[in-house]
Amino acid sequence: MKTNVGSTDRILRIVLGVVIIAVGFYYQSWWGVIGIVPLATAFMRWCPAYLPFGISTCKTDSVKK
């Protein structure tokens, strides 16, 4: 599994996941469980939704001669 989640994207996913879980907990709603998805993709550094579109937010290596 090739990583396709870069560092900035990863930080945003962690923050978003924690916020969704906190809001779900605050309102006592099961919708907060959805916050696990961005957290999981952040820690795995791989997002399956990026595959069909060929998206990668990882930095690319510069071409060395």
N, C-alpha and C positions, 0 to 999 in steps of 0.2 A: 504494500500500500504506500504510494508516493504521497508525501505531504503536499497539501495545496492551501494551507492556511498560514499566512505570514504572521509576524509578531504583532503588528498593529491590529489586524483582524482578530487575532487571538485575544488580545486585551479587551477589545470591544465585546467579543462573545462572552468572556468571563463576566464583565460588568453587566451586560444585558441578562445573562442567566441568573446572576445573583439578584438583580432587580426584579425579574419576573417571579422568582421564588419568594422573595420578600413580600411582594404585592399579593401573591396568592396566599401566603401565610397571614398577612394582615387582614385580608378580607375573608379568610377561612374558606378558600376556594380550591378545588382540585386543579384549576387551571394553572396554578403555580408549578405543577409537576412538569409543565412544558419547558420550564427553565432548565431542566436537565439536558435538553437537546443542545442548546448553545454551549453549555459547560462541557458536555461530552465531546463535541466537535472541537472545542478549543484545546482540551487536554490530549485528544488523539492527533491533533493538527491535521485533520483530514475531514473534508466536508463532501458527502456524497452528492449534494445538490450542485456542486461546482462541476462535476464530471461531464454531464451532457453538454455543457457550454464551454468546456475547456478552460475554465477560469482557474487561476492560481494567484494568490496574493503573496506568495513567497518571493523573496528577492532572487533575481536571476544572476548567475555568475557571468562576469564580464568575459569577453572573448580574449584569450591570451594567445599571443603569437610567439 
